[in-house]
Amino acid sequence: MSDHLQLLLVEDDIDLATAIIDYLELEDIQCDHAANGAVGVNLIETNQYDVVVLDLNLPKMNGLEVCERIRAQGIDVPVLMLTARDTLDDKLVGFSKGADDYLIKPFAMEELIVRSQVLSRRRSGEVSKLMVADLALDLHCKTVTRKLQPLKLSPTATKILECLLRESPKVVSREKLMQSVWGDEQPDSNSLKVHMFNLRKAVDGNCEEAHKLIHTVTGQGFVLKVESEKSVPTL
């Protein structure tokens, strides 16, 4: 993953989009662009972005529909919504669909940069479901399914799975997993081994090797992704 901020701009006003992209380039921020909501959804589904800057009024699929679509799929990229509508009701509707922040047009480029940088430091809390392939975690109910069949996981295993799903397809170190699950009050390292064993058994126990989702990357940690996407070399 690049150290540069990876941003997707979904904006149908070409003049505004060009101005934003030029400014982002000066700030060393890498930016992809989509001129309508349908293309935006496709790019979000197929690429990893740190933040999405999304216009509200878009052809083919408006910003609210884009948000609703990606959140339903468990995609937790932070979304900064651009809009000329500044009423509270408009903002509440946007937040209910999964937007993380709003920026009212016209806006200063400096504010766009700052808000994007702040959002990029976290994944969105608006997503209701995390999914990789046929594995799904409902964040509201804390239920896990694979191939639509419920899996029985302990609360600790569920926390580990959530961390792996949120970071997928990136490798998660053992240290980050332990910090995510136990915070500063960490048990000995054997606890993680036991919980990972049980998690693998529940998620991948009945699967052929090619369909297993949880993989160990020697010397680095763990990664949750489909076998065909494995591109991280084993040390």
Accessible surface in RSA format (square Angstrom, percent):
REM  Atomic radii and reference values for relative SASA: ProtOr
REM  Chains: A
REM  Algorithm: Lee & Richards
REM  Probe-radius: 1.40
REM  Slices: 20
REM RES _ NUM      All-atoms   Total-Side   Main-Chain    Non-polar    All polar
REM                ABS   REL    ABS   REL    ABS   REL    ABS   REL    ABS   REL
RES MET A   1   138.27  71.6  52.44  34.7  85.83 204.4  53.95  45.9  84.32 111.7
RES SER A   2    49.43  41.8  24.41  32.6  25.02  57.6  31.54  67.2  17.89  25.1
RES ASP A   3   153.52 107.5 113.77 113.2  39.74  94.0  40.19  94.6 113.33 113.0
RES HIS A   4    70.50  38.5  65.28  45.4   5.22  13.4  33.00  34.0  37.50  43.6
RES LEU A   5    27.48  15.3  19.53  14.0   7.95  20.0  22.88  16.1   4.60  12.4
RES GLN A   6    36.53  20.4  36.20  26.5   0.34   0.8   8.11  17.3  28.42  21.6
RES LEU A   7     1.15   0.6   0.23   0.2   0.92   2.3   0.23   0.2   0.92   2.5
RES LEU A   8     0.00   0.0   0.00   0.0   0.00   0.0   0.00   0.0   0.00   0.0
RES LEU A   9     0.03   0.0   0.03   0.0   0.00   0.0   0.03   0.0   0.00   0.0
RES VAL A  10     0.00   0.0   0.00   0.0   0.00   0.0   0.00   0.0   0.00   0.0
RES GLU A  11     0.69   0.4   0.69   0.5   0.00   0.0   0.00   0.0   0.69   0.6
RES ASP A  12    57.94  40.6  42.74  42.5  15.20  35.9   5.77  13.6  52.18  52.0
RES ASP A  13    69.47  48.7  60.70  60.4   8.77  20.7  21.83  51.4  47.63  47.5
RES ILE A  14   100.36  57.1  96.58  72.0   3.78   9.1  96.58  69.5   3.78  10.3
RES ASP A  15   121.11  84.8 111.39 110.9   9.72  23.0  33.08  77.9  88.02  87.8
RES LEU A  16    43.49  24.2  38.46  27.5   5.03  12.6  42.76  30.0   0.73   2.0
RES ALA A  17     1.09   1.0   1.09   1.7   0.00   0.0   1.09   1.5   0.00   0.0
RES THR A  18    68.37  48.6  66.28  67.2   2.09   5.0  51.89  69.7  16.49  24.9
RES ALA A  19    45.10  41.5  34.74  53.6  10.36  23.6  41.60  58.6   3.50   9.3
RES ILE A  20     0.47   0.3   0.47   0.3   0.00   0.0   0.47   0.3   0.00   0.0
RES ILE A  21    48.60  27.7  48.01  35.8   0.59   1.4  48.01  34.6   0.59   1.6
RES ASP A  22    78.16  54.7  74.76  74.4   3.40   8.0  26.95  63.4  51.21  51.1
RES TYR A  23    54.20  25.3  52.64  30.0   1.56   4.1  41.01  30.8  13.18  16.3
RES LEU A  24     0.76   0.4   0.76   0.5   0.00   0.0   0.76   0.5   0.00   0.0
RES GLU A  25   125.91  72.3 112.25  84.9  13.66  32.5  39.64  76.7  86.27  70.4
RES LEU A  26   148.80  82.9 115.32  82.5  33.48  84.2 119.25  83.7  29.56  79.5
RES GLU A  27    80.14  46.0  60.12  45.5  20.02  47.7   6.33  12.2  73.81  60.3
RES ASP A  28    89.63  62.8  80.01  79.6   9.62  22.7  32.59  76.7  57.04  56.9
RES ILE A  29    10.87   6.2   5.31   4.0   5.56  13.4   5.86   4.2   5.01  13.6
RES GLN A  30    80.26  44.9  73.23  53.5   7.03  16.7  35.32  75.2  44.94  34.1
RES CYS A  31    32.22  24.4   1.89   2.1  30.34  71.3   2.32   5.9  29.90  32.2
RES ASP A  32    64.91  45.5  59.61  59.3   5.30  12.5  12.43  29.3  52.48  52.3
RES HIS A  33    61.92  33.8  35.74  24.8  26.18  67.0  16.53  17.0  45.40  52.8
RES ALA A  34     2.77   2.6   0.00   0.0   2.77   6.3   2.77   3.9   0.00   0.0
RES ALA A  35    42.06  38.7  35.79  55.2   6.27  14.3  35.79  50.4   6.27  16.6
RES ASN A  36    18.76  12.9  18.76  18.1   0.00   0.0   1.03   2.5  17.73  17.1
RES GLY A  37     0.00   0.0   0.00   N/A   0.00   0.0   0.00   0.0   0.00   0.0
RES ALA A  38    41.41  38.1  33.70  52.0   7.71  17.5  35.14  49.5   6.27  16.6
RES VAL A  39    67.03  44.1  64.77  58.6   2.26   5.4  66.99  58.2   0.05   0.1
RES GLY A  40     0.00   0.0   0.00   N/A   0.00   0.0   0.00   0.0   0.00   0.0
RES VAL A  41     3.82   2.5   3.82   3.5   0.00   0.0   3.82   3.3   0.00   0.0
RES ASN A  42    82.36  56.8  81.58  78.8   0.78   1.9  15.60  37.5  66.77  64.5
RES LEU A  43    39.53  22.0  39.53  28.3   0.00   0.0  39.53  27.8   0.00   0.0
RES ILE A  44     7.34   4.2   1.95   1.5   5.38  13.0   1.95   1.4   5.38  14.6
RES GLU A  45    68.61  39.4  36.32  27.5  32.29  76.9  13.85  26.8  54.76  44.7
RES THR A  46    94.09  66.9  59.00  59.8  35.09  83.6  62.87  84.5  31.22  47.2
RES ASN A  47    62.66  43.2  49.00  47.4  13.65  32.9  11.41  27.5  51.25  49.5
RES GLN A  48    96.42  53.9  80.83  59.1  15.59  37.1  34.79  74.1  61.63  46.7
RES TYR A  49    13.17   6.2   7.88   4.5   5.30  13.8   7.98   6.0   5.20   6.4
RES ASP A  50    22.47  15.7  22.06  22.0   0.42   1.0   2.68   6.3  19.80  19.7
RES VAL A  51     0.00   0.0   0.00   0.0   0.00   0.0   0.00   0.0   0.00   0.0
RES VAL A  52     0.15   0.1   0.15   0.1   0.00   0.0   0.15   0.1   0.00   0.0
RES VAL A  53     0.37   0.2   0.37   0.3   0.00   0.0   0.37   0.3   0.00   0.0
RES LEU A  54     0.23   0.1   0.23   0.2   0.00   0.0   0.23   0.2   0.00   0.0
RES ASP A  55     6.39   4.5   6.39   6.4   0.00   0.0   0.00   0.0   6.39   6.4
RES LEU A  56     6.57   3.7   6.46   4.6   0.11   0.3   6.46   4.5   0.11   0.3
RES ASN A  57    80.68  55.6  74.59  72.1   6.09  14.7  32.81  79.0  47.87  46.3
RES LEU A  58    17.80   9.9   0.00   0.0  17.80  44.8   2.49   1.8  15.31  41.2
RES PRO A  59    62.82  45.8  51.14  46.6  11.68  42.5  62.20  51.4   0.62   3.9
RES LYS A  60   168.98  82.4 113.57  69.7  55.41 131.9  79.62  71.7  89.36  95.2
RES MET A  61    36.72  19.0  34.79  23.0   1.92   4.6  35.81  30.4   0.91   1.2
RES ASN A  62    53.04  36.6  51.37  49.6   1.67   4.0  10.98  26.4  42.06  40.7
RES GLY A  63     0.00   0.0   0.00   N/A   0.00   0.0   0.00   0.0   0.00   0.0
RES LEU A  64    33.23  18.5  32.95  23.6   0.28   0.7  33.21  23.3   0.02   0.0
RES GLU A  65    85.07  48.8  81.23  61.5   3.83   9.1  30.29  58.6  54.78  44.7
RES VAL A  66     0.07   0.0   0.07   0.1   0.00   0.0   0.07   0.1   0.00   0.0
RES CYS A  67     0.00   0.0   0.00   0.0   0.00   0.0   0.00   0.0   0.00   0.0
RES GLU A  68    86.99  49.9  84.27  63.8   2.72   6.5  30.89  59.7  56.11  45.8
RES ARG A  69   106.12  44.6  99.86  50.9   6.26  14.9  35.41  48.4  70.71  42.9
RES ILE A  70     0.22   0.1   0.22   0.2   0.00   0.0   0.22   0.2   0.00   0.0
RES ARG A  71    12.46   5.2  12.33   6.3   0.13   0.3  12.46  17.0   0.00   0.0
RES ALA A  72    69.59  64.0  46.21  71.3  23.38  53.2  55.45  78.1  14.13  37.4
RES GLN A  73    62.30  34.8  53.33  39.0   8.97  21.4  31.56  67.2  30.74  23.3
RES GLY A  74     8.20  10.1   0.00   N/A   8.20  10.1   0.57   1.6   7.62  17.1
RES ILE A  75    39.28  22.4  34.69  25.8   4.59  11.1  39.28  28.3   0.00   0.0
RES ASP A  76     9.03   6.3   8.90   8.9   0.13   0.3   0.01   0.0   9.02   9.0
RES VAL A  77     3.62   2.4   3.62   3.3   0.00   0.0   3.62   3.1   0.00   0.0
RES PRO A  78     0.00   0.0   0.00   0.0   0.00   0.0   0.00   0.0   0.00   0.0
RES VAL A  79     0.20   0.1   0.20   0.2   0.00   0.0   0.20   0.2   0.00   0.0
RES LEU A  80     0.00   0.0   0.00   0.0   0.00   0.0   0.00   0.0   0.00   0.0
RES MET A  81     0.00   0.0   0.00   0.0   0.00   0.0   0.00   0.0   0.00   0.0
RES LEU A  82     0.00   0.0   0.00   0.0   0.00   0.0   0.00   0.0   0.00   0.0
RES THR A  83     1.57   1.1   0.11   0.1   1.46   3.5   1.53   2.1   0.03   0.1
RES ALA A  84    72.48  66.6  50.52  78.0  21.97  50.0  50.60  71.3  21.89  58.0
RES ARG A  85   106.50  44.7 100.45  51.2   6.04  14.4  30.31  41.4  76.19  46.2
RES ASP A  86    92.80  65.0  76.42  76.1  16.38  38.7  10.85  25.5  81.95  81.7
RES THR A  87    73.29  52.1  67.18  68.1   6.11  14.6  70.19  94.3   3.10   4.7
RES LEU A  88   124.06  69.1 114.54  81.9   9.52  23.9 116.40  81.7   7.67  20.6
RES ASP A  89   102.89  72.1 100.36  99.9   2.53   6.0  29.60  69.7  73.29  73.1
RES ASP A  90    38.71  27.1  34.80  34.6   3.91   9.2   3.42   8.0  35.30  35.2
RES LYS A  91    60.92  29.7  60.92  37.4   0.00   0.0  13.62  12.3  47.30  50.4
RES LEU A  92    95.30  53.1  90.21  64.5   5.09  12.8  90.45  63.5   4.85  13.0
RES VAL A  93    67.88  44.7  65.81  59.6   2.08   5.0  67.86  59.0   0.03   0.1
RES GLY A  94     0.00   0.0   0.00   N/A   0.00   0.0   0.00   0.0   0.00   0.0
RES PHE A  95    74.05  37.0  71.20  44.1   2.84   7.4  71.48  43.3   2.57   7.3
RES SER A  96    87.88  74.3  45.34  60.5  42.54  98.0  49.59 105.6  38.29  53.6
RES LYS A  97    65.73  32.1  60.25  37.0   5.48  13.0  26.32  23.7  39.41  42.0
RES GLY A  98     3.17   3.9   0.00   N/A   3.17   3.9   3.07   8.4   0.10   0.2
RES ALA A  99     0.07   0.1   0.00   0.0   0.07   0.2   0.00   0.0   0.07   0.2
RES ASP A 100    23.58  16.5   2.58   2.6  21.00  49.7   3.01   7.1  20.57  20.5
RES ASP A 101    31.58  22.1  31.16  31.0   0.42   1.0   4.63  10.9  26.96  26.9
RES TYR A 102    12.66   5.9   6.49   3.7   6.17  16.1   5.80   4.4   6.86   8.5
RES LEU A 103     5.82   3.2   4.78   3.4   1.04   2.6   5.82   4.1   0.00   0.0
RES ILE A 104    50.52  28.7  44.79  33.4   5.73  13.8  44.79  32.3   5.73  15.5
RES LYS A 105    52.79  25.8  42.92  26.3   9.87  23.5  26.55  23.9  26.24  28.0
RES PRO A 106   137.80 100.4 113.93 103.9  23.86  86.7 119.83  98.9  17.97 111.7
RES PHE A 107    37.72  18.9   5.47   3.4  32.25  83.9  15.28   9.3  22.44  64.2
RES ALA A 108    55.54  51.1  41.81  64.5  13.72  31.2  50.91  71.7   4.62  12.2
RES MET A 109    40.96  21.2  38.14  25.2   2.82   6.7  37.89  32.2   3.07   4.1
RES GLU A 110   106.97  61.4 104.79  79.3   2.18   5.2  56.67 109.6  50.29  41.1
RES GLU A 111    68.28  39.2  62.94  47.6   5.35  12.7  26.47  51.2  41.82  34.1
RES LEU A 112     0.89   0.5   0.89   0.6   0.00   0.0   0.89   0.6   0.00   0.0
RES ILE A 113    10.65   6.1  10.65   7.9   0.00   0.0  10.65   7.7   0.00   0.0
RES VAL A 114    84.96  55.9  84.89  76.8   0.08   0.2  84.93  73.8   0.03   0.1
RES ARG A 115    74.63  31.3  71.65  36.5   2.98   7.1  14.73  20.1  59.90  36.3
RES SER A 116     0.06   0.0   0.06   0.1   0.00   0.0   0.06   0.1   0.00   0.0
RES GLN A 117    68.50  38.3  67.96  49.7   0.54   1.3  12.51  26.6  55.99  42.5
RES VAL A 118    76.60  50.4  74.31  67.3   2.29   5.5  74.31  64.6   2.29   6.2
RES LEU A 119     5.24   2.9   5.24   3.7   0.00   0.0   5.24   3.7   0.00   0.0
RES SER A 120    29.69  25.1  10.31  13.8  19.37  44.6   1.15   2.5  28.53  40.0
RES ARG A 121   179.46  75.4 140.04  71.4  39.42  93.9  70.45  96.3 109.02  66.1
RES ARG A 122   110.52  46.4 101.91  52.0   8.61  20.5  62.64  85.6  47.89  29.0
RES ARG A 123    75.97  31.9  61.73  31.5  14.24  33.9  34.90  47.7  41.07  24.9
RES SER A 124     0.42   0.4   0.00   0.0   0.42   1.0   0.00   0.0   0.42   0.6
RES GLY A 125    64.51  79.6   0.00   N/A  64.51  79.6  34.45  94.5  30.07  67.3
RES GLU A 126    79.29  45.5  59.85  45.3  19.45  46.3   3.43   6.6  75.86  61.9
RES VAL A 127     3.04   2.0   0.32   0.3   2.72   6.6   0.32   0.3   2.72   7.4
RES SER A 128    41.28  34.9  40.69  54.3   0.58   1.3  19.01  40.5  22.27  31.2
RES LYS A 129    74.72  36.5  74.72  45.8   0.00   0.0  19.40  17.5  55.32  58.9
RES LEU A 130     3.65   2.0   3.59   2.6   0.05   0.1   3.65   2.6   0.00   0.0
RES MET A 131    83.49  43.2  60.92  40.3  22.57  53.7  50.73  43.1  32.76  43.4
RES VAL A 132    22.93  15.1  18.28  16.5   4.66  11.2  22.93  19.9   0.00   0.0
RES ALA A 133    58.30  53.6  14.30  22.1  44.00 100.1  35.29  49.7  23.00  60.9
RES ASP A 134    52.42  36.7  39.00  38.8  13.42  31.7  32.90  77.4  19.51  19.5
RES LEU A 135     0.00   0.0   0.00   0.0   0.00   0.0   0.00   0.0   0.00   0.0
RES ALA A 136    10.60   9.7   9.88  15.2   0.72   1.6   9.90  13.9   0.70   1.8
RES LEU A 137     0.00   0.0   0.00   0.0   0.00   0.0   0.00   0.0   0.00   0.0
RES ASP A 138    38.80  27.2  37.67  37.5   1.13   2.7   5.99  14.1  32.81  32.7
RES LEU A 139    22.82  12.7  13.13   9.4   9.69  24.4  13.13   9.2   9.69  26.1
RES HIS A 140   145.46  79.5 111.83  77.7  33.64  86.1  84.34  86.9  61.13  71.1
RES CYS A 141    85.09  64.4  60.19  67.1  24.90  58.5  15.69  39.7  69.40  74.8
RES LYS A 142   109.52  53.4  92.45  56.7  17.07  40.6  72.75  65.5  36.77  39.2
RES THR A 143    73.17  52.0  68.13  69.1   5.04  12.0  59.66  80.1  13.50  20.4
RES VAL A 144     5.40   3.6   2.23   2.0   3.17   7.6   2.23   1.9   3.17   8.6
RES THR A 145    38.49  27.4  38.43  39.0   0.06   0.1  29.64  39.8   8.85  13.4
RES ARG A 146    16.98   7.1  13.85   7.1   3.13   7.5   8.22  11.2   8.76   5.3
RES LYS A 147   119.93  58.5 103.36  63.4  16.57  39.4  71.17  64.1  48.76  51.9
RES LEU A 148   160.81  89.6 141.82 101.5  18.98  47.7 142.65 100.2  18.16  48.9
RES GLN A 149   115.04  64.3 115.04  84.1   0.00   0.0  41.73  88.8  73.31  55.6
RES PRO A 150   106.40  77.5  89.28  81.4  17.12  62.2  89.28  73.7  17.12 106.4
RES LEU A 151    38.87  21.6  23.43  16.8  15.44  38.8  25.63  18.0  13.24  35.6
RES LYS A 152   201.03  98.1 175.08 107.4  25.95  61.8 122.88 110.6  78.15  83.2
RES LEU A 153    36.79  20.5   4.56   3.3  32.24  81.0   9.38   6.6  27.41  73.8
RES SER A 154    50.30  42.5  37.11  49.5  13.18  30.4  41.71  88.8   8.58  12.0
RES PRO A 155   108.51  79.1 100.48  91.6   8.02  29.2 107.43  88.7   1.07   6.7
RES THR A 156    29.48  21.0  29.08  29.5   0.40   1.0   0.62   0.8  28.86  43.6
RES ALA A 157     2.74   2.5   2.74   4.2   0.00   0.0   2.74   3.9   0.00   0.0
RES THR A 158    12.13   8.6  12.13  12.3   0.00   0.0   6.71   9.0   5.43   8.2
RES LYS A 159   108.68  53.0 105.30  64.6   3.38   8.1  58.03  52.2  50.66  54.0
RES ILE A 160     0.00   0.0   0.00   0.0   0.00   0.0   0.00   0.0   0.00   0.0
RES LEU A 161     0.00   0.0   0.00   0.0   0.00   0.0   0.00   0.0   0.00   0.0
RES GLU A 162    32.71  18.8  32.71  24.7   0.00   0.0   7.11  13.8  25.59  20.9
RES CYS A 163    11.05   8.4   5.75   6.4   5.30  12.5   5.62  14.2   5.43   5.9
RES LEU A 164     0.55   0.3   0.00   0.0   0.55   1.4   0.00   0.0   0.55   1.5
RES LEU A 165    11.16   6.2   0.44   0.3  10.72  26.9   0.44   0.3  10.72  28.8
RES ARG A 166    60.51  25.4  50.58  25.8   9.93  23.7  26.69  36.5  33.82  20.5
RES GLU A 167    28.22  16.2  26.75  20.2   1.47   3.5   1.80   3.5  26.43  21.6
RES SER A 168    19.12  16.2   6.63   8.8  12.49  28.8   1.80   3.8  17.32  24.3
RES PRO A 169    39.35  28.7  35.60  32.5   3.75  13.6  35.60  29.4   3.75  23.3
RES LYS A 170    89.56  43.7  83.87  51.5   5.69  13.5  47.55  42.8  42.02  44.8
RES VAL A 171    40.13  26.4  14.48  13.1  25.66  61.8  14.48  12.6  25.66  69.6
RES VAL A 172     1.21   0.8   0.41   0.4   0.79   1.9   1.21   1.0   0.00   0.0
RES SER A 173    38.67  32.7  35.01  46.7   3.66   8.4  25.77  54.9  12.91  18.1
RES ARG A 174    94.46  39.7  93.83  47.8   0.63   1.5  41.26  56.4  53.20  32.2
RES GLU A 175   127.97  73.5 121.39  91.8   6.58  15.7  71.18 137.7  56.79  46.4
RES LYS A 176    99.16  48.4  93.02  57.1   6.14  14.6  66.63  60.0  32.53  34.6
RES LEU A 177     0.00   0.0   0.00   0.0   0.00   0.0   0.00   0.0   0.00   0.0
RES MET A 178    19.44  10.1  19.44  12.9   0.00   0.0   4.53   3.9  14.91  19.7
RES GLN A 179    88.51  49.5  83.05  60.7   5.47  13.0  42.12  89.7  46.39  35.2
RES SER A 180    64.39  54.4  28.06  37.5  36.33  83.7  19.29  41.1  45.10  63.2
RES VAL A 181    14.23   9.4   1.78   1.6  12.45  30.0   1.82   1.6  12.40  33.6
RES TRP A 182    57.37  23.0  40.07  19.4  17.30  40.6  28.94  15.4  28.43  46.1
RES GLY A 183    23.54  29.0   0.00   N/A  23.54  29.0  21.40  58.7   2.14   4.8
RES ASP A 184   130.27  91.2  97.25  96.8  33.02  78.1  33.42  78.7  96.84  96.6
RES GLU A 185   151.17  86.8 136.24 103.1  14.94  35.6  63.06 122.0  88.11  71.9
RES GLN A 186    79.15  44.3  48.11  35.2  31.03  73.9  13.85  29.5  65.30  49.5
RES PRO A 187    49.10  35.8  27.29  24.9  21.82  79.3  41.53  34.3   7.57  47.0
RES ASP A 188    94.50  66.2  78.81  78.4  15.68  37.1  46.89 110.4  47.61  47.5
RES SER A 189    69.61  58.8  63.51  84.8   6.10  14.0  36.43  77.6  33.18  46.5
RES ASN A 190    87.94  60.6  87.80  84.8   0.14   0.3  20.30  48.9  67.64  65.4
RES SER A 191    30.46  25.7  24.41  32.6   6.05  13.9  10.31  22.0  20.15  28.2
RES LEU A 192     6.56   3.7   6.56   4.7   0.00   0.0   6.56   4.6   0.00   0.0
RES LYS A 193   137.07  66.9 127.03  77.9  10.03  23.9  84.34  75.9  52.73  56.2
RES VAL A 194    86.22  56.7  82.89  75.0   3.33   8.0  86.22  74.9   0.00   0.0
RES HIS A 195    43.42  23.7  43.42  30.2   0.00   0.0  23.55  24.3  19.86  23.1
RES MET A 196     5.53   2.9   5.53   3.7   0.00   0.0   5.53   4.7   0.00   0.0
RES PHE A 197   130.95  65.5 127.35  78.9   3.60   9.4 129.71  78.6   1.24   3.6
RES ASN A 198    71.22  49.1  66.60  64.4   4.61  11.1  21.18  51.0  50.04  48.4
RES LEU A 199     0.00   0.0   0.00   0.0   0.00   0.0   0.00   0.0   0.00   0.0
RES ARG A 200    68.36  28.7  67.08  34.2   1.28   3.0  34.73  47.5  33.62  20.4
RES LYS A 201   142.52  69.5 129.61  79.5  12.91  30.7  80.35  72.3  62.17  66.2
RES ALA A 202    31.00  28.5  10.72  16.5  20.29  46.1  21.55  30.3   9.46  25.1
RES VAL A 203     4.04   2.7   0.00   0.0   4.04   9.7   0.00   0.0   4.04  11.0
RES ASP A 204     5.77   4.0   5.44   5.4   0.33   0.8   4.64  10.9   1.13   1.1
RES GLY A 205    48.75  60.1   0.00   N/A  48.75  60.1  19.29  52.9  29.46  66.0
RES ASN A 206   157.35 108.5 120.19 116.1  37.16  89.5  38.18  91.9 119.17 115.2
RES CYS A 207    21.48  16.2   6.07   6.8  15.41  36.2   4.60  11.6  16.88  18.2
RES GLU A 208   126.45  72.6 116.13  87.9  10.32  24.6  51.02  98.7  75.44  61.6
RES GLU A 209   120.54  69.2 113.49  85.9   7.05  16.8  62.81 121.5  57.73  47.1
RES ALA A 210    62.52  57.5  50.37  77.7  12.15  27.6  52.79  74.3   9.74  25.8
RES HIS A 211   102.49  56.0  96.70  67.2   5.80  14.8  66.17  68.2  36.32  42.3
RES LYS A 212    65.32  31.9  65.27  40.0   0.05   0.1  18.85  17.0  46.47  49.5
RES LEU A 213     2.12   1.2   2.12   1.5   0.00   0.0   2.12   1.5   0.00   0.0
RES ILE A 214     3.90   2.2   0.00   0.0   3.90   9.4   0.00   0.0   3.90  10.6
RES HIS A 215    12.85   7.0  10.10   7.0   2.75   7.0   4.39   4.5   8.46   9.8
RES THR A 216    57.51  40.9  40.56  41.1  16.95  40.4  32.24  43.3  25.27  38.2
RES VAL A 217     3.63   2.4   3.63   3.3   0.00   0.0   3.63   3.2   0.00   0.0
RES THR A 218    72.19  51.3  70.36  71.3   1.83   4.4  51.95  69.8  20.24  30.6
RES GLY A 219    66.56  82.1   0.00   N/A  66.56  82.1  32.17  88.3  34.39  77.0
RES GLN A 220    61.49  34.4  47.42  34.7  14.07  33.5  23.45  49.9  38.04  28.9
RES GLY A 221     0.00   0.0   0.00   N/A   0.00   0.0   0.00   0.0   0.00   0.0
RES PHE A 222    15.18   7.6  15.18   9.4   0.00   0.0  15.18   9.2   0.00   0.0
RES VAL A 223     1.21   0.8   1.11   1.0   0.10   0.2   1.21   1.0   0.00   0.0
RES LEU A 224     0.52   0.3   0.00   0.0   0.52   1.3   0.00   0.0   0.52   1.4
RES LYS A 225     8.73   4.3   8.72   5.4   0.01   0.0   1.11   1.0   7.62   8.1
RES VAL A 226    39.58  26.0  38.98  35.3   0.59   1.4  39.58  34.4   0.00   0.0
RES GLU A 227    66.37  38.1  59.58  45.1   6.79  16.2  25.14  48.6  41.22  33.7
RES SER A 228   109.57  92.6  64.96  86.7  44.61 102.8  58.91 125.4  50.66  71.0
RES GLU A 229    93.35  53.6  80.81  61.1  12.54  29.9  36.62  70.8  56.74  46.3
RES LYS A 230    81.40  39.7  54.40  33.4  27.00  64.3  24.86  22.4  56.55  60.2
RES SER A 231    93.44  79.0  61.33  81.9  32.11  74.0  50.07 106.6  43.38  60.8
RES VAL A 232    44.29  29.1  30.54  27.6  13.75  33.1  32.49  28.2  11.80  32.0
RES PRO A 233    94.99  69.2  82.94  75.6  12.06  43.8  94.99  78.4   0.00   0.0
RES THR A 234    91.91  65.4  62.89  63.8  29.02  69.2  40.97  55.0  50.94  77.0
RES LEU A 235   135.46  75.4  89.30  63.9  46.15 116.0 120.67  84.7  14.79  39.8
END  Absolute sums over single chains surface
CHAIN  1 A    12251.1       9984.7       2266.4       6596.4       5654.8
END  Absolute sums over all chains
TOTAL         12251.1       9984.7       2266.4       6596.4       5654.8
